[in-house]
């Protein structure tokens, strides 16, 4: 079976950003039961949103990077650390490398902004995925939107 061709790009226009938000609604709100008012926040306006999309325009996944002041509350206030969040891949695209490609694109966006590391809040079932990409867990498990999470970090 051949993998579908897709690209990961920064969501720079309104249509791309809407596709990112629709993917997050599908994965987090519908699949995982995250309350919609928790899924979308004030950081969406200043985040770098990334979108994985097939050649035919079908959106496969999204993620976002927070940096600067927006990341401070999530990274312990260190201005050299960005925050990867809202990584969502559609059920039909899981296992195709889309999530890893999105993580690498977020890391590239972080490097382009002069950041030294990327933090994230991983759902505990996804710890192995992030560990395979070089992230290391730290601190205790804690609930976020009613789902167990753990903080992770990787130098970029």
Residue pairs with C-beta under 8 A, 6 or more apart in sequence:
3 96
3 97
4 54
4 55
4 96
5 54
5 55
6 52
6 53
6 54
6 55
6 60
6 98
6 101
7 52
7 53
7 55
8 50
8 51
8 52
8 101
8 102
8 104
8 105
9 16
9 50
9 51
9 53
10 48
10 49
10 50
10 51
10 109
11 17
11 19
11 20
11 49
11 50
11 51
11 62
16 49
16 51
17 49
19 51
19 53
19 59
19 62
20 49
20 50
20 51
20 59
20 62
20 64
20 86
21 40
21 44
22 59
23 51
23 59
23 60
23 61
23 62
23 88
23 89
23 90
24 39
24 40
24 62
24 86
24 88
25 36
25 39
26 88
26 90
27 88
27 89
27 90
28 34
28 39
28 86
28 88
28 145
29 35
29 36
29 39
31 91
32 147
33 146
34 145
34 146
34 147
35 145
38 145
39 86
39 145
43 64
43 66
43 70
44 64
46 66
46 70
47 64
47 65
47 66
47 70
47 85
48 64
48 65
48 67
48 106
48 109
49 62
49 63
49 64
50 62
50 63
50 64
50 65
50 102
50 105
50 106
50 109
51 59
51 61
51 62
52 59
52 60
52 61
52 62
52 89
52 93
52 98
52 101
52 102
53 59
53 60
54 60
59 90
60 89
60 90
60 92
60 93
60 96
60 98
61 87
61 88
61 89
61 90
61 93
61 98
61 99
61 102
62 86
62 87
62 88
62 102
63 84
63 85
63 86
63 87
63 88
63 102
63 103
63 105
63 106
64 84
64 85
64 86
64 106
65 82
65 83
65 84
65 85
65 106
65 109
65 110
65 118
66 74
66 82
66 83
66 85
67 82
67 83
67 110
67 113
67 115
68 79
70 83
71 81
71 82
71 83
71 119
72 78
72 79
74 83
74 85
74 119
74 121
75 81
75 82
75 83
75 119
76 119
80 114
80 115
80 116
80 117
81 115
81 116
81 117
81 118
81 119
81 153
82 106
82 109
82 110
82 113
82 115
82 117
82 118
82 119
83 118
83 119
83 120
84 103
84 106
84 107
84 110
84 118
84 119
84 120
85 120
85 121
87 99
87 102
87 103
87 106
87 120
89 98
89 99
89 102
99 129
100 129
100 133
103 130
103 133
104 133
106 118
107 118
107 154
107 156
110 117
110 118
110 156
111 156
115 156
116 155
116 156
117 153
117 154
117 155
117 156
118 153
118 154
118 156
119 151
119 152
119 153
120 130
120 135
120 151
120 152
120 153
121 144
121 149
121 150
121 151
121 152
122 129
122 130
122 135
122 137
122 149
122 150
122 151
122 152
123 147
123 148
123 149
124 141
124 148
124 149
124 150
127 137
127 150
127 152
130 152
130 154
131 137
131 152
133 154
134 154
135 152
135 153
135 154
136 152
136 153
136 154
137 150
137 151
137 152
138 150
138 151
138 152
138 153
139 150
139 151
140 150
141 148
141 149
141 150
142 148
142 149
142 150
143 149
